[in-house]
Amino acid sequence: MQEGSSVDKTENAEVKVEETVSTETSAGKPTAENDANTLGLKFEGNDGKEKNTDVKTEEEFEEEEDEELAARRANLNLDTETALLETVFFLESEPQTIESLSKITKLATHVVEECLGRLKEKYSNADSGIELSQMLGGWILTPKRECFDFVKERYGKKNEGKLSKSAIETLSIIAYSQPITRAEIESIRHVNVDNMMRILLDRKFICEKGKKDIPGKPTMYGTTNEFLEFFHLQSINDLPKLDDSENERFLKLAK
C-alpha cells in the first residue's frame, strides 16, 4: 500500500508541474501575438482575420502628409511665397522661366513675377553678394560682378578651366561667325585649331551645327547654351559689338 501511495503522489506531482508550466507558458511567454497585442500592432489569427489595431498604413501616412502640406500651402503669404521661390533658385543650377517656376512652386505666374520683383529688390542692397540675372530666357542667381572680382582667382571660370588666349580667340571666332567650319576658323587664325576645338567641345562651349553644303560636307560649329550661361548672355545678340576691323575679320565668312 505504501508503494502504491508513493507512485500516486509522484504522478500527481508531475501532473501539477506540467499544468503549472503550461499555464506560465501561455500566460507569460513573449510570443509575437502577445507583443503585437501589447504594442497595438496588427496580427492575424489562425482564421486569417486581422485583429483590431490602431497602426496606420503607409498610404494613410502619405495622405496625412499631403493634407498637412496643403494646409501649409493655403497659409502662404507673399513673404513665404518669395522665400519658396528663393529656395528653388538655390536648388536649381539652370536658368528657370516664369512658367517653370510656376510649375515647380505651384504658384500662379503673376505671383511668381511679383516674387521675382521682391527678390531683385532684396539682392540690390549693398550687403548682398548675389543678384538675379536673366539668361537663356530664364532667371538664375549669380554673384555680383563687383564682389566676384575679389574671389575669381579661387572660384572663377570653373567650367572654363582657365582657357588659354588661343582657346578664347578660337571661341570668339566661332561665336561671331557661327555656323563655321574648322577650316574657316583656321583661315582666320592661320594656325591649326584641332587642340583648341577639342578643348571647347570638352567644355561644352561649342557643338556641331550640321554640315555645310559644299564638297566634302564639312562639319559646322556654333556656341551652346552653356557658353551663353557662362558668359551671362541672354542670347548671341548680347555679344559685345565689334569695331570695324574686328567685324571684317570675324564676319567675312558669313557672307
GROMACS elastic network, one bead per residue, 0.5 to 0.9 nm:
[ bonds ]
;  ai    aj funct       b0    kb
    1     4     6  0.52676   500
    1     5     6  0.61162   500
    1     6     6  0.86259   500
    2     5     6  0.50602   500
    2     6     6  0.61917   500
    2     7     6  0.87809   500
    3     6     6  0.51953   500
    3     7     6  0.64753   500
    3     8     6  0.88223   500
    4     7     6  0.51533   500
    4     8     6  0.62324   500
    4     9     6  0.86852   500
    5     8     6  0.51232   500
    5     9     6  0.62740   500
    5    10     6  0.87418   500
    6     9     6  0.51992   500
    6    10     6  0.63277   500
    6    11     6  0.87865   500
    7    10     6  0.51268   500
    7    11     6  0.62563   500
    7    12     6  0.86203   500
    8    11     6  0.51902   500
    8    12     6  0.61368   500
    8    13     6  0.85981   500
    9    12     6  0.51012   500
    9    13     6  0.61441   500
    9    14     6  0.86847   500
   10    13     6  0.51051   500
   10    14     6  0.62983   500
   10    15     6  0.87288   500
   11    14     6  0.51179   500
   11    15     6  0.62511   500
   11    16     6  0.86970   500
   12    15     6  0.51190   500
   12    16     6  0.62588   500
   12    17     6  0.86935   500
   13    16     6  0.51356   500
   13    17     6  0.62130   500
   13    18     6  0.86848   500
   14    17     6  0.50936   500
   14    18     6  0.61994   500
   14    19     6  0.86124   500
   15    18     6  0.51581   500
   15    19     6  0.61755   500
   15    20     6  0.85900   500
   16    19     6  0.50717   500
   16    20     6  0.60798   500
   16    21     6  0.85927   500
   17    20     6  0.50667   500
   17    21     6  0.61348   500
   17    22     6  0.84952   500
   18    21     6  0.51614   500
   18    22     6  0.60115   500
   18    23     6  0.85019   500
   19    22     6  0.50779   500
   19    23     6  0.60548   500
   19    24     6  0.85724   500
   20    23     6  0.51410   500
   20    24     6  0.61211   500
   20    25     6  0.84841   500
   21    24     6  0.51656   500
   21    25     6  0.59777   500
   21    26     6  0.85705   500
   22    25     6  0.51846   500
   22    26     6  0.62031   500
   22    27     6  0.85173   500
   23    26     6  0.53728   500
   23    27     6  0.60585   500
   23    28     6  0.82967   500
   24    27     6  0.51581   500
   24    28     6  0.55433   500
   24    29     6  0.73266   500
   25    28     6  0.54644   500
   25    29     6  0.50834   500
   25    30     6  0.88486   500
   26    29     6  0.62415   500
   28    31     6  0.85309   500
   28    34     6  0.86700   500
   29    34     6  0.80380   500
   30    33     6  0.82031   500
   30    34     6  0.63020   500
   30    35     6  0.64986   500
   31    34     6  0.52155   500
   31    35     6  0.62304   500
   31    36     6  0.84819   500
   32    35     6  0.51718   500
   32    36     6  0.59541   500
   32    37     6  0.85148   500
   32    43     6  0.83800   500
   33    36     6  0.50229   500
   33    37     6  0.60637   500
   33    38     6  0.85201   500
   33    41     6  0.89700   500
   33    43     6  0.65193   500
   33    44     6  0.84819   500
   33    45     6  0.85741   500
   34    37     6  0.51313   500
   34    38     6  0.61101   500
   34    39     6  0.86446   500
   35    38     6  0.50763   500
   35    39     6  0.61805   500
   35    40     6  0.83651   500
   35    41     6  0.81449   500
   36    39     6  0.52072   500
   36    40     6  0.57506   500
   36    42     6  0.65700   500
   36    43     6  0.64561   500
   37    40     6  0.50124   500
   37    41     6  0.61694   500
   37    42     6  0.78446   500
   37    43     6  0.77502   500
   37    53     6  0.82213   500
   38    41     6  0.77815   500
   40    43     6  0.89757   500
   40    52     6  0.83171   500
   40    53     6  0.53509   500
   40    54     6  0.62622   500
   40    55     6  0.70529   500
   41    51     6  0.88461   500
   41    52     6  0.86035   500
   41    53     6  0.57625   500
   41    54     6  0.71453   500
   41    55     6  0.61101   500
   42    50     6  0.67777   500
   42    51     6  0.62682   500
   42    52     6  0.70656   500
   42    53     6  0.55589   500
   42    54     6  0.80432   500
   42    55     6  0.70299   500
   43    49     6  0.85409   500
   43    50     6  0.60130   500
   43    51     6  0.58363   500
   43    52     6  0.83977   500
   43    53     6  0.83140   500
   44    47     6  0.76211   500
   44    48     6  0.54786   500
   44    49     6  0.55776   500
   44    51     6  0.60918   500
   45    48     6  0.53461   500
   45    49     6  0.58962   500
   45    50     6  0.67285   500
   45    51     6  0.71859   500
   46    49     6  0.76158   500
   47    50     6  0.87406   500
   50    53     6  0.85858   500
   53    56     6  0.88579   500
   56    59     6  0.80355   500
   56    60     6  0.59220   500
   56    61     6  0.66698   500
   57    60     6  0.51469   500
   57    61     6  0.64266   500
   57    62     6  0.87650   500
   58    61     6  0.50866   500
   58    62     6  0.62576   500
   58    63     6  0.86421   500
   59    62     6  0.50788   500
   59    63     6  0.61544   500
   59    64     6  0.86683   500
   60    63     6  0.50256   500
   60    64     6  0.62249   500
   60    65     6  0.86421   500
   61    64     6  0.51638   500
   61    65     6  0.62539   500
   61    66     6  0.86691   500
   62    65     6  0.50435   500
   62    66     6  0.61195   500
   62    67     6  0.85505   500
   63    66     6  0.50867   500
   63    67     6  0.61461   500
   63    68     6  0.85866   500
   64    67     6  0.50658   500
   64    68     6  0.61132   500
   64    69     6  0.85804   500
   65    68     6  0.50453   500
   65    69     6  0.60822   500
   65    70     6  0.85036   500
   66    69     6  0.50920   500
   66    70     6  0.60598   500
   66    71     6  0.85669   500
   67    70     6  0.50666   500
   67    71     6  0.62015   500
   67    72     6  0.86812   500
   68    71     6  0.51040   500
   68    72     6  0.62699   500
   68    73     6  0.86296   500
   69    72     6  0.50465   500
   69    73     6  0.60710   500
   69    74     6  0.85765   500
   70    73     6  0.50096   500
   70    74     6  0.61731   500
   70    75     6  0.87855   500
   71    74     6  0.51288   500
   71    75     6  0.65902   500
   72    75     6  0.51986   500
   72    76     6  0.66742   500
   73    76     6  0.52815   500
   73    77     6  0.89626   500
   74    77     6  0.86181   500
   76    79     6  0.78466   500
   76    80     6  0.56858   500
   76    81     6  0.61496   500
   77    80     6  0.54158   500
   77    81     6  0.59275   500
   77    82     6  0.84894   500
   78    82     6  0.60104   500
   78    83     6  0.85457   500
   78   111     6  0.80503   500
   78   114     6  0.84544   500
   78   115     6  0.72470   500
   79    82     6  0.52103   500
   79    83     6  0.63143   500
   79    84     6  0.87169   500
   79   115     6  0.83095   500
   80    84     6  0.60963   500
   80    85     6  0.86431   500
   81    85     6  0.63108   500
   81    86     6  0.86366   500
   81   105     6  0.85956   500
   81   107     6  0.79760   500
   81   111     6  0.81099   500
   81   112     6  0.82187   500
   81   115     6  0.69985   500
   82    85     6  0.51216   500
   82    86     6  0.62225   500
   82    87     6  0.86795   500
   82   111     6  0.88678   500
   82   112     6  0.79600   500
   82   114     6  0.83620   500
   82   116     6  0.75013   500
   82   118     6  0.72240   500
   82   119     6  0.71120   500
   83    87     6  0.62428   500
   83    88     6  0.88392   500
   83   115     6  0.84772   500
   83   119     6  0.88052   500
   84    87     6  0.50800   500
   84    88     6  0.65578   500
   84    89     6  0.89268   500
   84   105     6  0.72290   500
   85    88     6  0.51639   500
   85    89     6  0.64571   500
   85    90     6  0.87799   500
   85   101     6  0.74624   500
   85   105     6  0.70602   500
   85   112     6  0.75333   500
   85   115     6  0.71529   500
   85   116     6  0.79628   500
   85   119     6  0.88009   500
   86    89     6  0.50898   500
   86    90     6  0.62622   500
   86    91     6  0.87604   500
   86   115     6  0.87918   500
   86   116     6  0.88279   500
   86   119     6  0.75769   500
   87    90     6  0.50908   500
   87    91     6  0.63184   500
   87    92     6  0.86529   500
   88    91     6  0.51466   500
   88    92     6  0.59604   500
   88   101     6  0.78200   500
   88   104     6  0.79778   500
   88   105     6  0.79444   500
   89    92     6  0.52505   500
   89    93     6  0.76324   500
   89    94     6  0.87145   500
   89    95     6  0.84664   500
   89    96     6  0.80743   500
   89   101     6  0.89871   500
   89   139     6  0.83055   500
   89   140     6  0.63625   500
   89   141     6  0.63855   500
   90    93     6  0.76990   500
   90   140     6  0.87755   500
   90   141     6  0.74081   500
   92    95     6  0.76532   500
   92    96     6  0.79874   500
   92   140     6  0.81064   500
   93    96     6  0.89390   500
   93   140     6  0.76565   500
   93   141     6  0.86340   500
   94   138     6  0.84837   500
   94   139     6  0.83254   500
   94   140     6  0.67516   500
   94   229     6  0.85245   500
   95   133     6  0.87167   500
   95   134     6  0.76214   500
   95   135     6  0.66396   500
   95   136     6  0.68026   500
   95   137     6  0.75386   500
   95   141     6  0.82850   500
   95   229     6  0.82854   500
   96    99     6  0.80466   500
   96   100     6  0.60175   500
   96   101     6  0.62614   500
   96   135     6  0.89968   500
   96   136     6  0.87349   500
   96   137     6  0.77931   500
   96   139     6  0.50972   500
   96   140     6  0.65635   500
   97   100     6  0.51989   500
   97   101     6  0.61738   500
   97   102     6  0.85343   500
   97   136     6  0.88674   500
   97   137     6  0.63758   500
   97   139     6  0.61956   500
   98   101     6  0.50720   500
   98   102     6  0.60822   500
   98   103     6  0.86470   500
   98   109     6  0.64423   500
   98   110     6  0.89917   500
   98   112     6  0.66634   500
   98   113     6  0.71401   500
   98   138     6  0.70987   500
   98   139     6  0.79698   500
   99   102     6  0.50751   500
   99   103     6  0.62873   500
   99   104     6  0.87298   500
   99   108     6  0.89486   500
   99   109     6  0.66132   500
   99   112     6  0.87533   500
  100   103     6  0.50109   500
  100   104     6  0.61261   500
  100   105     6  0.85686   500
  101   104     6  0.51363   500
  101   105     6  0.60375   500
  101   106     6  0.79583   500
  101   107     6  0.79073   500
  101   109     6  0.80855   500
  101   112     6  0.70999   500
  102   105     6  0.53783   500
  102   106     6  0.53144   500
  102   108     6  0.58461   500
  102   109     6  0.55730   500
  102   110     6  0.89858   500
  102   111     6  0.84220   500
  102   112     6  0.63930   500
  103   106     6  0.51344   500
  103   107     6  0.71685   500
  103   108     6  0.84913   500
  103   109     6  0.88746   500
  104   107     6  0.80362   500
  105   108     6  0.86758   500
  105   112     6  0.87618   500
  107   110     6  0.82790   500
  107   111     6  0.62619   500
  107   112     6  0.64409   500
  108   111     6  0.51974   500
  108   112     6  0.63496   500
  108   113     6  0.88003   500
  109   113     6  0.62171   500
  109   114     6  0.86662   500
  110   113     6  0.50617   500
  110   114     6  0.62821   500
  110   115     6  0.86588   500
  111   114     6  0.50801   500
  111   115     6  0.61609   500
  111   116     6  0.85640   500
  112   115     6  0.50379   500
  112   116     6  0.61019   500
  112   117     6  0.87010   500
  113   116     6  0.50336   500
  113   117     6  0.64033   500
  113   118     6  0.88313   500
  114   117     6  0.51705   500
  114   118     6  0.64581   500
  114   119     6  0.88258   500
  115   118     6  0.50428   500
  115   119     6  0.62040   500
  115   120     6  0.86139   500
  116   119     6  0.51083   500
  116   120     6  0.61344   500
  116   121     6  0.85819   500
  116   132     6  0.83255   500
  116   139     6  0.89927   500
  117   120     6  0.51678   500
  117   121     6  0.62403   500
  117   122     6  0.86029   500
  118   121     6  0.51352   500
  118   122     6  0.61246   500
  118   123     6  0.87001   500
  119   123     6  0.60997   500
  119   124     6  0.84749   500
  119   131     6  0.83534   500
  119   132     6  0.75139   500
  120   123     6  0.52283   500
  120   124     6  0.61069   500
  120   131     6  0.67233   500
  120   132     6  0.59889   500
  120   133     6  0.89842   500
  121   124     6  0.51330   500
  121   125     6  0.72033   500
  122   125     6  0.60364   500
  122   128     6  0.78628   500
  122   131     6  0.86634   500
  123   126     6  0.79719   500
  123   127     6  0.81525   500
  123   128     6  0.54004   500
  123   129     6  0.75258   500
  123   130     6  0.62302   500
  123   131     6  0.51958   500
  123   132     6  0.73703   500
  124   127     6  0.84071   500
  124   128     6  0.69062   500
  124   129     6  0.89556   500
  124   130     6  0.84624   500
  124   131     6  0.69382   500
  125   128     6  0.56672   500
  125   129     6  0.87459   500
  126   129     6  0.77087   500
  128   131     6  0.76338   500
  128   144     6  0.83037   500
  129   142     6  0.87172   500
  129   143     6  0.58763   500
  129   144     6  0.55241   500
  129   145     6  0.87096   500
  129   146     6  0.84785   500
  129   147     6  0.61075   500
  129   148     6  0.80914   500
  130   141     6  0.65551   500
  130   142     6  0.55369   500
  130   144     6  0.50760   500
  130   145     6  0.87857   500
  130   147     6  0.84078   500
  131   140     6  0.83524   500
  131   141     6  0.57084   500
  131   142     6  0.55742   500
  131   143     6  0.61768   500
  131   144     6  0.60033   500
  132   139     6  0.64831   500
  132   140     6  0.57025   500
  132   142     6  0.63212   500
  132   143     6  0.86980   500
  133   138     6  0.83332   500
  133   139     6  0.56399   500
  133   140     6  0.54576   500
  133   141     6  0.61410   500
  133   142     6  0.63725   500
  133   232     6  0.78092   500
  134   137     6  0.66939   500
  134   138     6  0.55288   500
  134   140     6  0.64709   500
  134   141     6  0.88533   500
  134   232     6  0.80640   500
  134   233     6  0.81468   500
  134   234     6  0.65625   500
  135   138     6  0.54311   500
  135   139     6  0.62139   500
  135   140     6  0.74530   500
  135   228     6  0.74780   500
  135   229     6  0.64714   500
  135   232     6  0.63427   500
  135   233     6  0.56698   500
  135   235     6  0.73983   500
  136   139     6  0.81021   500
  136   225     6  0.70215   500
  136   228     6  0.71209   500
  136   229     6  0.69894   500
  136   232     6  0.88337   500
  136   233     6  0.72403   500
  136   235     6  0.64278   500
  137   234     6  0.65169   500
  137   235     6  0.83913   500
  138   234     6  0.85176   500
  142   145     6  0.87058   500
  142   232     6  0.88767   500
  143   146     6  0.85255   500
  143   147     6  0.69800   500
  143   148     6  0.59829   500
  144   147     6  0.53854   500
  144   148     6  0.59470   500
  144   149     6  0.86432   500
  145   149     6  0.61345   500
  146   149     6  0.57041   500
  146   150     6  0.76149   500
  147   150     6  0.58176   500
  147   151     6  0.74249   500
  147   152     6  0.89894   500
  148   151     6  0.53940   500
  148   152     6  0.56899   500
  148   155     6  0.83899   500
  148   156     6  0.78778   500
  149   152     6  0.53602   500
  149   153     6  0.81854   500
  149   156     6  0.85473   500
  150   153     6  0.77213   500
  151   154     6  0.56324   500
  151   155     6  0.61673   500
  151   156     6  0.72139   500
  152   157     6  0.75343   500
  153   156     6  0.57891   500
  153   157     6  0.86363   500
  154   158     6  0.89701   500
  155   158     6  0.65344   500
  156   159     6  0.86108   500
  156   160     6  0.85836   500
  156   161     6  0.87572   500
  156   162     6  0.84466   500
  157   161     6  0.59908   500
  157   162     6  0.62012   500
  157   163     6  0.84346   500
  157   230     6  0.80692   500
  158   161     6  0.53423   500
  158   162     6  0.75831   500
  159   162     6  0.83080   500
  159   203     6  0.64579   500
  159   204     6  0.88676   500
  159   230     6  0.78674   500
  160   163     6  0.56464   500
  160   200     6  0.86234   500
  160   203     6  0.65334   500
  160   205     6  0.86597   500
  160   230     6  0.84783   500
  161   164     6  0.89766   500
  161   203     6  0.84117   500
  163   166     6  0.79539   500
  163   167     6  0.58246   500
  163   168     6  0.62599   500
  163   199     6  0.85523   500
  163   200     6  0.88698   500
  164   167     6  0.51485   500
  164   168     6  0.62550   500
  164   169     6  0.86090   500
  164   196     6  0.89119   500
  165   168     6  0.51376   500
  165   169     6  0.61610   500
  165   170     6  0.86249   500
  166   169     6  0.51319   500
  166   170     6  0.61779   500
  166   171     6  0.85847   500
  166   193     6  0.88212   500
  166   196     6  0.71898   500
  167   170     6  0.50510   500
  167   171     6  0.60836   500
  167   172     6  0.85477   500
  167   193     6  0.86526   500
  167   195     6  0.87148   500
  167   196     6  0.52248   500
  167   197     6  0.78346   500
  167   199     6  0.76026   500
  167   200     6  0.73030   500
  168   172     6  0.60871   500
  168   173     6  0.86735   500
  168   196     6  0.87901   500
  169   172     6  0.50150   500
  169   173     6  0.63048   500
  169   174     6  0.87538   500
  169   189     6  0.84479   500
  170   173     6  0.52006   500
  170   174     6  0.64035   500
  170   175     6  0.86809   500
  170   185     6  0.72535   500
  170   186     6  0.89377   500
  170   189     6  0.77811   500
  170   193     6  0.76274   500
  170   196     6  0.69448   500
  170   197     6  0.77455   500
  170   200     6  0.87128   500
  171   174     6  0.51440   500
  171   175     6  0.60651   500
  171   176     6  0.86741   500
  171   196     6  0.85539   500
  171   197     6  0.84756   500
  171   200     6  0.73387   500
  171   205     6  0.79711   500
  171   206     6  0.79267   500
  171   223     6  0.81079   500
  172   175     6  0.50112   500
  172   176     6  0.61551   500
  172   177     6  0.83357   500
  172   250     6  0.83590   500
  173   176     6  0.54390   500
  173   177     6  0.58221   500
  173   178     6  0.78791   500
  173   180     6  0.86354   500
  173   185     6  0.68430   500
  173   188     6  0.81025   500
  173   189     6  0.87604   500
  173   249     6  0.87508   500
  173   250     6  0.58183   500
  173   251     6  0.85929   500
  174   177     6  0.52337   500
  174   178     6  0.51944   500
  174   179     6  0.71544   500
  174   180     6  0.63972   500
  174   181     6  0.87616   500
  174   185     6  0.74148   500
  174   206     6  0.81044   500
  174   221     6  0.70310   500
  174   222     6  0.59295   500
  174   223     6  0.69209   500
  174   250     6  0.84225   500
  175   178     6  0.57592   500
  175   179     6  0.83853   500
  175   206     6  0.87410   500
  175   222     6  0.65413   500
  175   223     6  0.59177   500
  175   236     6  0.75219   500
  175   239     6  0.84258   500
  176   179     6  0.88826   500
  176   236     6  0.82739   500
  176   239     6  0.81921   500
  176   247     6  0.85646   500
  176   250     6  0.60186   500
  176   251     6  0.66753   500
  177   180     6  0.61454   500
  177   185     6  0.89319   500
  177   222     6  0.82992   500
  177   250     6  0.57291   500
  177   251     6  0.53600   500
  177   252     6  0.80396   500
  177   253     6  0.68131   500
  177   254     6  0.60752   500
  178   181     6  0.84420   500
  178   209     6  0.87588   500
  178   220     6  0.78496   500
  178   221     6  0.64912   500
  178   222     6  0.50176   500
  178   223     6  0.75327   500
  178   251     6  0.89056   500
  178   254     6  0.76518   500
  179   208     6  0.87594   500
  179   209     6  0.65897   500
  179   210     6  0.85619   500
  179   212     6  0.88676   500
  179   220     6  0.54771   500
  179   221     6  0.52462   500
  179   222     6  0.51155   500
  179   223     6  0.85567   500
  179   254     6  0.81395   500
  180   183     6  0.83852   500
  180   184     6  0.63862   500
  180   185     6  0.70105   500
  180   209     6  0.85859   500
  180   212     6  0.85285   500
  180   219     6  0.81038   500
  180   221     6  0.52997   500
  180   222     6  0.68363   500
  180   253     6  0.78436   500
  180   254     6  0.81496   500
  181   184     6  0.52137   500
  181   185     6  0.64206   500
  181   186     6  0.88019   500
  181   211     6  0.86699   500
  181   212     6  0.77747   500
  181   218     6  0.64954   500
  181   219     6  0.58220   500
  181   221     6  0.60528   500
  182   185     6  0.51392   500
  182   186     6  0.63165   500
  182   187     6  0.87045   500
  182   193     6  0.73594   500
  182   194     6  0.80579   500
  182   197     6  0.81526   500
  182   218     6  0.80264   500
  182   219     6  0.75276   500
  182   220     6  0.72533   500
  182   221     6  0.77350   500
  183   186     6  0.50694   500
  183   187     6  0.61863   500
  183   188     6  0.88282   500
  183   192     6  0.88139   500
  183   193     6  0.87529   500
  183   218     6  0.85294   500
  184   187     6  0.50059   500
  184   188     6  0.65565   500
  184   189     6  0.88539   500
  184   253     6  0.73832   500
  185   188     6  0.52847   500
  185   189     6  0.62862   500
  185   190     6  0.81980   500
  185   191     6  0.88219   500
  185   192     6  0.88678   500
  185   193     6  0.75348   500
  186   189     6  0.50025   500
  186   190     6  0.51840   500
  186   191     6  0.55604   500
  186   192     6  0.59437   500
  186   193     6  0.62729   500
  187   190     6  0.52181   500
  187   191     6  0.76979   500
  188   191     6  0.83484   500
  188   249     6  0.73153   500
  188   250     6  0.77827   500
  189   192     6  0.80414   500
  189   193     6  0.82361   500
  190   193     6  0.89911   500
  192   195     6  0.78766   500
  192   196     6  0.85567   500
  193   196     6  0.51626   500
  193   197     6  0.59599   500
  193   198     6  0.85449   500
  194   197     6  0.51971   500
  194   198     6  0.62490   500
  194   199     6  0.87859   500
  195   198     6  0.51206   500
  195   199     6  0.63308   500
  195   200     6  0.87620   500
  196   199     6  0.51431   500
  196   200     6  0.62532   500
  196   201     6  0.85900   500
  197   200     6  0.51527   500
  197   201     6  0.60423   500
  197   202     6  0.84841   500
  197   206     6  0.83069   500
  198   201     6  0.51203   500
  198   202     6  0.60603   500
  198   203     6  0.85938   500
  199   202     6  0.50853   500
  199   203     6  0.62032   500
  199   204     6  0.85700   500
  199   205     6  0.89252   500
  200   203     6  0.50560   500
  200   204     6  0.61266   500
  200   205     6  0.54309   500
  200   206     6  0.59276   500
  200   207     6  0.85209   500
  201   205     6  0.61676   500
  201   206     6  0.54189   500
  201   207     6  0.62624   500
  201   208     6  0.89892   500
  202   205     6  0.77793   500
  202   206     6  0.85769   500
  203   206     6  0.78298   500
  203   226     6  0.85950   500
  203   227     6  0.89068   500
  204   207     6  0.68324   500
  204   223     6  0.84542   500
  204   224     6  0.69598   500
  204   225     6  0.87580   500
  204   226     6  0.64986   500
  204   227     6  0.74356   500
  205   222     6  0.85400   500
  205   223     6  0.57506   500
  205   224     6  0.54759   500
  205   225     6  0.76945   500
  205   226     6  0.57774   500
  205   228     6  0.83430   500
  205   230     6  0.87257   500
  206   221     6  0.65775   500
  206   222     6  0.54326   500
  206   224     6  0.53087   500
  206   225     6  0.88338   500
  206   226     6  0.83878   500
  206   227     6  0.72915   500
  207   220     6  0.85484   500
  207   221     6  0.56147   500
  207   222     6  0.57739   500
  207   223     6  0.62989   500
  207   224     6  0.64694   500
  208   211     6  0.84040   500
  208   219     6  0.66439   500
  208   220     6  0.58343   500
  208   222     6  0.65145   500
  208   223     6  0.87507   500
  209   219     6  0.72230   500
  209   220     6  0.52285   500
  209   221     6  0.50563   500
  209   222     6  0.60257   500
  209   223     6  0.89064   500
  210   218     6  0.85932   500
  210   219     6  0.59235   500
  210   220     6  0.56076   500
  210   221     6  0.75531   500
  211   214     6  0.85453   500
  211   217     6  0.54072   500
  211   218     6  0.55539   500
  211   220     6  0.56217   500
  211   221     6  0.89762   500
  212   215     6  0.85016   500
  212   216     6  0.85282   500
  212   217     6  0.52554   500
  212   218     6  0.56224   500
  212   219     6  0.63145   500
  212   220     6  0.62712   500
  213   216     6  0.83567   500
  213   217     6  0.57473   500
  213   218     6  0.80250   500
  214   217     6  0.54363   500
  214   218     6  0.75204   500
  215   218     6  0.79161   500
  223   226     6  0.80956   500
  223   227     6  0.61542   500
  223   228     6  0.78467   500
  223   236     6  0.86554   500
  224   227     6  0.51909   500
  224   228     6  0.66936   500
  224   229     6  0.87871   500
  225   228     6  0.50271   500
  225   229     6  0.60480   500
  225   230     6  0.84692   500
  225   235     6  0.86360   500
  226   229     6  0.50474   500
  226   230     6  0.59758   500
  226   231     6  0.85495   500
  227   230     6  0.52547   500
  227   231     6  0.62697   500
  227   232     6  0.84552   500
  227   233     6  0.82967   500
  228   231     6  0.53533   500
  228   232     6  0.58773   500
  228   234     6  0.66523   500
  228   235     6  0.65579   500
  228   236     6  0.74172   500
  229   233     6  0.61113   500
  229   234     6  0.77348   500
  230   233     6  0.77660   500
  233   236     6  0.70877   500
  233   237     6  0.84625   500
  233   238     6  0.59104   500
  233   239     6  0.72354   500
  234   237     6  0.78905   500
  234   238     6  0.64133   500
  235   238     6  0.55481   500
  235   239     6  0.76949   500
  236   239     6  0.55877   500
  237   240     6  0.83612   500
  238   241     6  0.83819   500
  239   242     6  0.87671   500
  241   247     6  0.84358   500
  242   245     6  0.78360   500
  242   246     6  0.55523   500
  242   247     6  0.52740   500
  242   248     6  0.89361   500
  242   250     6  0.88047   500
  243   246     6  0.54075   500
  243   247     6  0.58661   500
  243   248     6  0.85841   500
  244   247     6  0.50488   500
  244   248     6  0.62074   500
  244   249     6  0.86610   500
  245   248     6  0.52718   500
  245   249     6  0.63246   500
  245   250     6  0.88293   500
  246   250     6  0.60365   500
  246   251     6  0.82008   500
  247   250     6  0.54081   500
  247   251     6  0.56584   500
  247   252     6  0.77717   500
  248   251     6  0.56090   500
  248   252     6  0.55822   500
  249   252     6  0.59883   500
  249   253     6  0.85471   500
  250   253     6  0.72839   500
  250   254     6  0.83691   500
  251   254     6  0.52930   500
  251   255     6  0.73958   500
  252   255     6  0.60292   500
